[in-house]
Amino acid sequence: GAAAGGGAVFDVSDAAKRITSDVMGQMLLGEDLQGTQWKPSEYLELFYPVLRAQGELINNPFHLWQLWRRDVRLQRGCLAKHNDIMDRKMDRLMAQPPPDYTIAAHLLKARVDGQPLNRNQLKTEVAAFMAAGFETTSHAITWTLAALAAHPDIQQQLVDELASLGLAAAAGAGGSAGSSQLRDIDQSDFSRLPLMSAVIKETLRLCPPAPWGGTKRAPADVQLCGFTVKKGTMVMMPLLPLSLASANYGPDAMLFKPQRWAAGSTADAADDAAAERDQQHAAAAAGAEAPSKGGSIAAPDPHTFMTGPRDCIGQALAKLELQVVLATLLARFRFLPGPKLQQELDLAAATGKPPVAALHALAGVHVTMQPEDGEMLLVVQPRC
């Protein structure tokens, strides 16, 4: 709908899902899912009831047996339809193998103990890649746009950075530079967009799409904060509380502050700081004093994609999508708070809370961190 002062109120969450599902359709299956053609998508309509069911099952393995509950009956129906969709995709894959560049083509060539994946294994892998590949990235796009709408000064700085590379109209250009005159972003631009990288990293810290993080099995007895974690114990690394902790990010941990990742806080510095912390913790556990390089320790990497041999397999594609989609949208549109976000921003300001508190007030966690009511309405105005 139209917004006061120009522009239109638009659900950027729905747009983000359509963009990322189309990307995954091509990368995974070589298939056009037609999301960005704004046609009804059976897969997208089914996915969120399916995701909520999975979230409930984590807390209650008997959730789907509560047949007296209407939401459970709906979820069971959606799970059955989702399974039917994946079966039809398997039929197509088996009958007509996808292009060689796709993930599915590589899965068809994969071997486990010398044997190809059976149909059920292939279906499981394709379903997991599809869900993980489009859904978390769409939420990252949504939260970044919402954070920039709540921080218009940073949004303008980011547009200025894009304009310096010819990716957006320069300030003061008015309507003379139409969007058709803007060039597309390419690979060589990524290293020249430090603020873009910092904005994405800060958004992922404050609004991690996978806030529960990952779970690791302790390989040996570990001393942790005065407690013994026994070998074989499953340990969860909850990203959201760690990312909001003042012990990790200082008294401004709840502020949207991309500059914490820009000058003086590079990835290498963060890695060095993490290594120094590990040495200090190990020495403390052994009752010794670790050598220190002196000076302040850089903010730790929030590890949104986790780390180690079981880190996010799709992180390179996700980071590429985030930069391309955000650069394309911000160069052409200005994003302002929609009615609900503005209401929460006003409430946060009245109670002395930072704008990030308004974002969290609109969030819900159903396996992933997403807008609680399924939409993020922002006012969108054309720049050119």
HUBELCOR-V860567 format. One record per backbone hydrogen bond with DSSP energy under -1.0 kcal/mol. CO is the residue of the C=O (numbers start at 1). NH is the residue of the N-H. Records with the same first field share a line. If there is no record, write none. Layout:
CO=NH  NH
This chain:
1=9
3=6
7=3
8=380
10=12  378
11=15
12=16
13=17
14=18
15=19
16=20
17=21
18=22
19=23
20=24
21=25
22=26
23=27
24=28
25=29  31
27=103
28=104
35=38
41=45
42=46
43=47
46=50
47=51
48=52
49=53
50=54
51=55
52=56
53=57
54=58
56=60
60=63
62=65
63=66
65=67
66=69
69=73
70=74
71=75
72=76
73=77
74=78
75=79
76=80
77=81
78=82
79=83
80=84
81=85
82=86
83=87
84=88
85=89
86=90
87=91
88=92
89=93
90=94
91=95
92=96
99=102
102=106
103=107
104=108
105=109
112=115
115=112
118=122
119=123
120=124
121=125
122=126
123=127
124=128
125=129
126=130
127=131
128=132
129=133
130=134
131=135
134=138
135=139
136=140
137=141
138=142
139=143
140=144
141=145
142=146
143=147
144=148
145=149
146=150
151=155
152=156
153=157
154=158
155=159
156=160
157=161
158=162
159=163
160=164
162=165  167
163=166
166=183
170=173
173=176
178=181
179=182
186=189
189=192
190=193
193=197
194=198
195=199
196=200
197=201
198=202
199=203
200=204
201=205
202=206
203=207
209=369
210=213
211=240
214=237
216=235
218=232
222=229
224=227
227=224
229=222
230=233
233=218
235=216
238=242
239=243
240=244
245=248  249
246=250
250=253
252=255
255=257
257=260
258=261
262=265
266=270
267=271
268=272
269=273
270=274
271=275
272=276
273=277
274=278
275=279
276=280
277=281
278=282
279=283
280=284
281=285
282=286
283=288
284=287
303=306
305=312
308=311
312=315
314=318
315=319
316=320
317=321
318=322
319=323
320=324
321=325
322=326
323=327
324=328
325=329
326=330
327=331
329=333
332=383
334=381
336=379
338=342
339=343
340=344
341=345
342=346
343=347
344=348
345=349
346=350
347=351
348=353
354=357
355=358  359
356=360
357=361
360=363
362=372
364=370
366=368
368=366
370=364
371=374
376=12
378=10
379=336
380=8
381=334
